Structures are given as structure tokens and as C-alpha cells.
Amino acid sequence: MGKNKLGRRDFLAASGGIAGLVIGSAGPLLPAAALASVPVFGEMERLTLDLGHRATRSGPITALKNGDLLWVTTEPEAPYLSRSMWSISRLVMRRSTDGGKSWGEPMVLQQGTTEYSLLSHNIRQTAAGTLLHIFVRYSGYDYETGTPEKSLSEVFIQRSNDEGKTWSNAAKMLTGERYQGDILSMEQMRDGRLIYPFCFLTNVKSQFAVSVMYSDDDGKNWKRSASVLRTGGGGFESGASEPTVVELPGGRLWMLIRAQTGFLWESFSSDRGLTWTHAVESALPSSNAPATALRLRCGEIAVAWNDHTHSNYARQSLLLGLTKDGKTFQGLRELDFTDFTDDPDASIPHVTYSYLTETKEGDLAVSYNKGNWSRHNRPTFARVSRDWILSKDVTADLRDGRTGWHTIDPGPNAAAAVERYILAADDSLWLEIEQNPKNKNAAGIVRNIPFVSDGEIRIRVQSGRSDGYILLGNTLLSPRDPTDACLRLRLSDDKIYVAAGQPDRRQNNRRTTEFFYLAHRIGEEKLYPGTFKPGEDVNISVQYNAASATARISINNGERIELKTSKVFGLTFMGLLIANGGQMRIHSVRTILS
């Protein structure tokens, strides 16, 4: 560089470190596939369908035998906002012939009236080639009594025999219930039977309950299971609701159910959906939000759900993973996320209500909602490969900035940490977080890591001032709370303390609905037998095995010490927090799976 030109290090120093890195002719550009933190089409890519409406709602998606994708949305706004809007609600279908890169002209499938609005629940092509579209006509929920007698939301079905070009008139599905909630899946078993799980409002404390409809004639006629599944609870949107069903490799049916206990609940059927086992908590932590499961052609099952459990409607992270048996999982990669807000009165944005289908090429196509239901909700589409989900060696660094990190949006309480890029003397790029001098509470950043049930997490950090925290958890961690994690390392002065979280049931309700979840409160700390120098690299290795609930921790290639954790099915989030005027830098986190 000439004397009058700034080098990269000088540029960042002159700009205060917070500006983006400008690259001129310093070197060749890397191909997109070489950048581990940047998805490319065919690995993982997202797009948002912004139609200009205030709050369009996403809906089901399906892949046709010819490779086309169909996607149904509810427009122009959430249909339950106002009865005066019902007549302008409509269900709109769009088609993609290039795997979701672009979408064609809209086709209106249903139009609302003054008597009802609409919400699409499912679209699927059967083995016989018939397209089935299932939706509800919503005629109101009585918030005062929460009873089905004064509420009405009925299920309807329509068919297409020409891959969605024309459709039959809608016919009512006779479930025997007045008010049905949202449904995110319909399964076709290997023997051809169709399984449609549904939830309905009961007269018990405004609770929902779950049952199943099934069809053996390609969806023309339906019968109902005698089983009714419940999860308890009380209040608005409580109980068992919004189920998803998938056939396991051995032929059993597996159902996941939205509940309010900090976990998804599950039930099984061994007689093709006629009867179901008593519902119990599954292994999957979850907020009061639904999951979606899909059986892939290879026999594996994809599951997408919200795993942030700290509050009743915590929906700020959407995970996608694979399983073969509903018990052991792989991947649990974060499909999308939103940041945390500094304003306690602000509406928290969400990524939720996912619908899954498998493309002709074997990728997963996912539609979901992102934003705020009534103010700024946008249908979003993602396409991901199995290879991306199942990556065994993933490094997250700063070659593309803070890609993948949840942060706190700055606001009136100054709760967000100060974040800045730092270019070190060796040209390595770091992210520095420092406590805002106007805020005395802990703050930081968190991110998803590939699911570690047996593997190693390597973290390269620097600690300036005390205190700095590294958290590892089985759900989305809070960027404000260093006391809740499955594992914690605390860097203070020149010492490192390690501790495990102890299970602790907590309650965090909203409206009239009770919500309990499992926190992991940090227990007694243990001093690591070694020190570090502030400002120098700290290389942390955490080997974790979920089966034995054991973490083996080493700092700067020093002695490896063992720590017992509570029984969790694995680790899938990392947090970097500071408190007491602390300052830390992070260079990278590498996850290596066995």
C-alpha cells in the first residue's frame, strides 16, 4: 500500500473498529462454497416473500412429482385481527419451477366472506397423484368464555387432479368438533393410508385436545380415531394442540404435540392411527409453539421446531434436525432466527410455524413465518441440503461478520453489549463485546452450533477485563443471563472457573396461560488448574458426551478436567457474555462431531 493509502488494519483502527471491512485488490475472492459461514444455494438459502401487505401469513408447501413446488399463503393480513377484514382474506397459491429460486403468478384458491376468514393448513400430493388442500373457515373465537359453543373454526378440503391447475369445490371434513386449531402436517403411510392429526377446543379450562382423522380412499372419505390426547394446563391456547404425525421406519406412527411444559409431547400408534398411547413429554425442549415432522425418501425424519424455552411464546430460533427413531437426533441446525429486544414493552419478533417438503433433488424446502403476526409478518422460504444439516466439522468465524449470532437490539435500557470488529496484528479478525457503561446488567451474544451429543467444541477467545462467560446449552441461551446454561466457563482476572447447570423448573406465563420450563441454574464452580494472561489467546476445548452426561474441559492444551452435567440430549447453543464491566473477544468456534 502506498503511503497515502490505509491498510486494512489502519482502516479499522481509523473507523473505530465498527465499520465493515473494505477489500480492494488485496487478494483473490474466495468461492462461495469455501466460506463456511455463508450458505450457497443447494446448501442453505433463504428468501422472503414480501408482497407489500402488512402481515401476510405463510402456509403449507409441497413438492409435486414433476419437481414443481407449490406454496400457499394467507393474505393480506392475519385473518383473526378483525371481523370487518374477513371478506378480504384469501388463500393464494404460487408455483416454483426452479426449486424455489423464483415464484410464479398467484392463484386464489379460496376467498373469505363476511361470515368467515381463511387459514391454510396443508397441501400435499398423494401417492396416487391427487393434490389435497386442507384449510379452515374461521368464524371467531370467544375470548370471554373460551368455549367451543361460542367459537367456530371448521375444516374444509379441496382436491386437484391436474397438479393444481384446477380445483374442486370445498367440502367440510366431519371431525365432530366446532373449533379446530392450526395443523402443520398430513402423513401418507407406506401402505397408502392418509393420517390427518388435528386439535380442537374443549370445555375444560379453554384447553385444546388432539385426535386423528384417517382415510383409505385417497382423501375422499375420512374416519376419526377414538383416542383423545391431552397434556393438561389451562387458559388461552393451553393443552395439547397443533400436532404433527410421521411414520417411523418400523411402521409405527409418531406424533409431536405443542404443549406448555417446556417440551414437545409425543404419542405413538401401532395400529395405523386407530388408537394412540397416552401423551408424555418428548426429548425435544420447546416453547409453547408447534413442530413439524416429515418422512424423507431415504427413511430419515426431518423435524423443525422452536427450542427457545424461557417464556411462553419464545419463538426466536427455528431449528431443523434429522432422526431415525424420534429419540436420537443429528444436526439441529438453526434455519433462521431473530434478535432479542432491549425494550421490555416491544413485541418480540418470531420465526415459527414451519411447513416441510422434500424436493425432487432430495433437499428440504421449508416455509415459515418471520416477523410479528399483526404488524410485520413475512412468509419466508428456505431450501437446505442433508449435507448441510449433517455437517460433522463446522467452523463459525468472522469472515462474513456476525453471521448467525443473536444479539440484543439497542434500545432505551442500553441492555445491549457494545460490539466492534478488531483486526489483530496477525490480520485475524475478532469480534469484541464490552459492557455498555450505561448498563450494569450482563449482556452478550449467542449462536447455534451443530448438535453435540458426542463431539468436541473448540473456542478461541481473548479476555480483557473481568468478568467474561462462555455458555453452552441445549436450547437457545439468553444473551442477558449468565446463570442459566448446561455448562459455563467464567473468565475472571487470570483464572477460569467451570460449572454445570442444575435442572430447575421455572414458570413464565403470558395472558392466562401457565407455562413451565426446565432451566439449568449454574451450580458450584470449580477452579480450572491453570491460568491465562488477559489479552492473550485462550483456546478452550470441551469434549461432551450426552450418554454419560460428561464434559471434559481443557484450556490452552492444559490438563483436561471432567465435569458432570444434568441429563440432556445434547448441546446446540453457545453464548458469550460479559458482566461487571467485562470485555471479551471471540475469533471462532469449531464443532467437531464424532
Number of C-alpha atoms within 10 A of each C-alpha: 8 6 6 6 9 13 15 17 18 13 17 20 16 12 10 12 19 16 13 13 17 10 10 8 6 10 7 7 8 8 8 12 12 10 15 15 19 16 16 17 15 16 18 20 18 19 14 14 14 14 12 10 14 18 25 26 30 29 28 28 28 25 23 20 14 10 16 17 23 23 25 28 25 24 23 19 23 23 29 19 12 11 16 13 18 24 16 16 23 23 23 20 22 18 22 17 14 11 20 21 14 12 17 11 9 14 15 14 19 21 16 19 18 13 13 22 29 27 29 27 25 23 26 23 21 18 15 9 15 18 22 23 22 23 26 24 24 24 22 19 18 13 11 7 14 20 20 19 15 15 19 20 25 23 24 18 20 21 23 17 15 11 18 20 8 11 16 12 11 16 13 14 21 15 20 9 17 18 26 26 22 20 26 26 27 26 22 22 18 11 10 15 19 22 28 25 25 24 27 24 29 19 12 16 19 22 24 29 25 24 24 24 21 23 17 15 11 20 20 13 12 18 15 19 16 12 15 16 22 21 24 16 22 18 17 18 22 25 31 28 33 26 32 26 30 27 24 19 15 9 15 17 21 21 25 29 32 27 31 30 26 28 25 28 26 26 20 21 17 14 11 19 25 17 18 23 15 14 19 16 17 17 16 22 23 32 27 29 25 25 30 25 31 24 24 17 9 8 13 16 21 27 24 25 29 31 28 26 28 24 20 25 20 21 28 24 24 25 25 24 22 24 19 16 15 21 10 12 21 21 25 28 23 24 23 19 22 20 18 19 18 17 16 10 7 8 12 18 22 24 26 26 27 28 29 25 26 24 23 15 10 14 20 24 24 26 27 24 24 27 21 17 19 15 15 17 23 25 24 22 23 21 25 24 19 17 13 17 23 17 16 17 15 17 18 24 22 17 17 14 16 17 13 20 17 23 22 24 14 15 12 9 11 20 24 27 28 18 20 17 23 21 18 10 8 7 10 12 21 23 22 22 24 23 26 19 10 9 16 13 17 23 30 30 24 24 24 27 24 29 26 27 25 20 21 21 24 19 21 18 23 23 26 21 20 20 20 30 29 22 25 29 24 24 25 30 28 25 26 24 18 25 18 24 30 29 28 24 23 22 26 19 16 14 16 20 16 22 22 26 22 20 20 12 13 16 15 14 14 12 9 12 20 19 24 22 24 18 22 22 19 20 18 11 14 15 13 18 14 13 17 19 13 18 14 11 16 21 18 20 23 22 22 25 22 18 12 14 17 18 23 16 23 20 21 14 11 15 13 16 15 15 16 17 21 16 14 19 21 26 26 23 24 27 26 24 27 30 24 14 17 22 24 27 25 22 19 18 20 18 23 18 21 11
